[in-house]
Amino acid sequence: MNDEIIYGIRPIIEAIKAGVEIHKIWLLQNKKNQLFKEVESYASTKKIELLFTSNKKLDKLSGKIHQGALAQIKPFDLVDFNHLLKENDKKKNLTYLLLDGITDVRNFGAIFRSALATDVTGIIVPENNSASINSDTIKASAGAIFYIPVSKVNHLNDAIYELKARKFEIVGLEEKSGVNIFDENFNQKTVLILGSEGKGINKSTLNIVDKKVSIPMKGEIKSLNVSVACGISLYHISKMRA
């Protein structure tokens, strides 16, 4: 698999902090703020090839709003599903996110930011019908993606049955549910399932969850952006365990 080019100074800083293998860095010449100095120092210490170049060159390399910084990193490593479960089996509070049909990279990235802030154990996505983990996702996550294990599975329902066997409570966020998420308690082993903004959670998956919950809404708009709904739900689950 080819290396990934990531862009944006913050994702590069987080890649450095997370210990991601970085092969080359491009920085906009004459850019001297503190974050750029951190990257320069890191590249020098680790003997990573560092190139100072023009904005035009960076535009050509990325085609994105790059903030004057690009880096070539090793491909993102996925974690085997069974290994993920086994590695975390002894921990006290466990929360897994299952993302059913989240294809927008901005939502996908934003979900990682909320997941990191609320100590999510891992994120599980289907092999198909999911946003790719690429430079756009990394940028949207502001580098949060480097800190959270991600597993891809052939079938989400099979993953759910395995989690049920391990005594996880399976919770589906479903706007049509009459159960207010803020009235619910959550145990120490929770799986939260989020569906796409268009179709929601697949019906076959909803049929096997333990609990369907919704976020109460006021006003004329009756649904939230999926990444916003994710953040609200995760903070509530986290609070109930505090």
C-alpha positions in Angstrom: 0.0 0.0 0.0 1.3 3.5 -0.9 2.2 6.1 1.7 -0.4 8.7 2.6 0.1 12.4 2.2 -1.6 14.3 5.1 -2.0 18.0 5.2 -2.5 20.7 7.8 -0.1 21.6 10.6 -2.3 20.3 13.5 -2.7 16.7 12.0 1.0 16.6 11.4 1.7 17.7 15.0 -0.7 15.0 16.3 0.9 12.4 14.0 4.3 13.3 15.6 2.9 13.0 19.2 1.2 9.7 18.4 4.4 8.2 17.1 3.2 7.7 13.5 6.0 6.8 11.1 6.7 9.9 9.0 8.9 9.7 5.9 9.0 13.3 4.6 7.7 16.7 5.5 7.1 19.8 3.4 6.7 23.2 5.0 6.0 26.6 3.5 9.2 28.6 3.4 9.6 31.5 5.8 6.7 30.3 8.0 7.9 30.7 11.6 5.1 30.2 14.1 5.5 27.9 17.1 3.9 24.9 15.5 6.1 25.1 12.5 9.1 25.3 14.7 8.0 22.2 16.6 7.8 20.3 13.3 11.2 21.6 12.2 12.7 20.5 15.5 11.1 17.0 15.3 12.3 16.5 11.7 15.8 17.5 12.7 15.9 15.2 15.8 14.4 12.2 13.9 16.5 12.9 10.7 13.3 13.1 8.6 13.7 14.7 5.2 12.4 18.2 5.5 11.7 20.4 2.4 10.9 24.1 2.5 8.9 25.1 -0.5 6.4 27.5 -2.1 2.7 27.7 -1.6 2.3 26.8 -5.3 4.2 23.6 -4.8 2.2 22.7 -1.8 -1.0 23.3 -3.7 0.2 21.0 -6.4 1.1 18.2 -4.0 -2.1 18.3 -2.0 -4.9 20.0 -3.9 -6.2 20.9 -0.5 -6.2 23.8 2.0 -2.9 22.7 3.5 -2.0 25.5 5.9 1.5 25.4 4.7 2.3 21.9 5.8 2.3 18.4 4.3 3.7 15.1 5.5 4.2 11.7 3.9 3.3 9.0 6.4 3.0 5.2 6.5 -0.5 3.9 5.7 -3.0 4.0 8.6 -3.0 0.7 10.4 -6.4 -1.0 11.1 -6.8 -3.3 14.1 -8.1 -6.8 13.8 -11.6 -6.9 15.4 -11.0 -9.9 17.7 -7.6 -8.5 18.7 -9.3 -5.2 19.6 -11.8 -6.9 21.9 -9.2 -9.2 23.5 -6.7 -6.3 24.1 -9.3 -4.3 26.0 -11.3 -7.1 27.7 -10.0 -6.4 31.2 -10.7 -2.7 31.3 -13.4 -1.4 33.5 -15.3 1.1 31.3 -15.6 0.2 27.7 -17.4 2.1 24.9 -17.3 1.0 21.3 -18.7 3.0 18.4 -20.3 1.2 15.5 -20.7 3.4 12.4 -23.3 2.1 10.0 -23.0 3.9 6.7 -21.2 7.1 7.7 -19.7 8.0 4.3 -19.1 11.8 4.7 -15.4 12.3 5.6 -16.1 15.5 7.5 -18.6 13.7 9.8 -16.4 10.7 10.0 -13.4 12.9 11.1 -15.6 14.9 13.6 -16.8 11.7 15.2 -13.2 10.8 16.0 -12.7 14.1 17.8 -15.7 13.4 20.0 -14.6 9.8 20.5 -11.2 10.8 21.7 -12.6 13.4 24.1 -14.9 10.8 25.7 -12.4 8.0 26.0 -14.0 5.7 23.4 -12.2 2.3 23.3 -12.5 1.7 19.6 -14.4 2.4 16.4 -15.8 -0.4 14.2 -16.9 0.2 10.6 -18.1 -2.1 7.8 -15.8 -3.1 5.0 -18.2 -1.4 2.6 -20.4 1.7 2.8 -18.0 3.6 5.0 -15.9 6.7 4.6 -12.3 6.0 3.8 -9.5 6.7 6.3 -7.4 9.1 4.2 -5.9 12.6 4.3 -9.3 14.3 4.3 -10.5 12.2 7.3 -7.3 12.8 9.2 -7.6 16.6 8.6 -11.3 16.6 9.7 -10.3 14.7 12.8 -7.5 17.2 13.6 -5.3 14.2 14.1 -7.6 12.5 16.7 -7.8 9.4 14.4 -4.2 8.6 15.3 -5.2 7.8 18.9 -8.2 5.6 18.5 -8.1 1.9 17.2 -10.3 1.3 14.2 -11.5 -2.1 13.0 -13.2 -3.0 9.7 -15.6 -6.0 9.7 -17.4 -7.7 6.9 -20.7 -7.5 8.6 -21.7 -5.2 11.5 -24.4 -7.6 12.7 -21.8 -10.4 13.2 -19.7 -7.9 15.2 -22.8 -7.1 17.3 -23.4 -10.7 18.1 -19.8 -11.1 19.2 -20.1 -8.1 21.5 -23.4 -9.4 22.9 -21.6 -12.6 23.8 -19.1 -10.5 25.7 -21.9 -8.9 27.7 -22.0 -5.5 26.0 -25.2 -3.6 25.9 -26.0 -2.6 22.3 -27.5 0.9 22.0 -28.9 2.3 18.7 -29.3 6.0 18.3 -32.6 6.3 16.5 -34.5 9.6 16.1 -37.9 7.8 16.0 -37.3 6.2 19.3 -39.5 7.4 22.2 -36.8 6.7 24.7 -34.9 9.8 25.8 -31.2 9.1 26.0 -30.9 11.5 29.0 -33.3 9.3 31.0 -31.2 6.2 30.5 -28.3 4.7 32.5 -25.5 2.9 30.8 -23.4 0.1 32.1 -19.7 -0.4 32.0 -19.7 -2.2 28.6 -21.6 -0.1 26.0 -21.8 -0.2 22.2 -23.3 2.9 20.6 -24.5 2.5 17.0 -24.8 5.5 14.7 -26.4 5.4 11.2 -26.1 7.5 8.2 -27.9 10.9 8.0 -29.9 9.7 5.0 -31.0 6.2 6.0 -30.1 5.9 9.6 -29.3 2.5 11.1 -30.0 -0.5 8.9 -33.3 -2.2 9.9 -31.7 -5.6 10.3 -29.2 -4.0 12.8 -31.9 -2.2 14.7 -33.8 -5.4 15.1 -30.9 -6.9 17.2 -30.0 -3.9 19.4 -30.8 -4.0 23.2 -32.0 -0.4 23.4 -33.1 2.3 21.0 -32.7 5.9 22.2 -33.1 9.4 20.8 -32.0 12.9 21.6 -34.9 15.2 22.5 -35.3 18.1 20.1 -37.0 21.5 20.3 -37.9 23.7 17.3 -38.9 22.8 13.8 -35.8 20.8 12.8 -36.2 17.2 14.1 -32.7 15.8 13.5 -29.1 16.6 14.2 -25.9 16.2 12.2 -24.7 12.7 13.0 -21.3 14.0 14.3 -23.1 16.4 16.7 -25.5 13.7 17.8 -22.5 11.4 18.4 -20.8 14.0 20.6 -23.9 14.6 22.7 -24.5 10.9 23.2 -20.9 10.1 24.1 -20.7 12.9 26.6 -23.9 11.6 28.3 -22.6 8.1 28.4 -19.3 9.3 29.8 -21.0 11.5 32.4 -23.2 8.6 33.6 -20.0 6.7 34.5 -18.2 9.5 36.1 
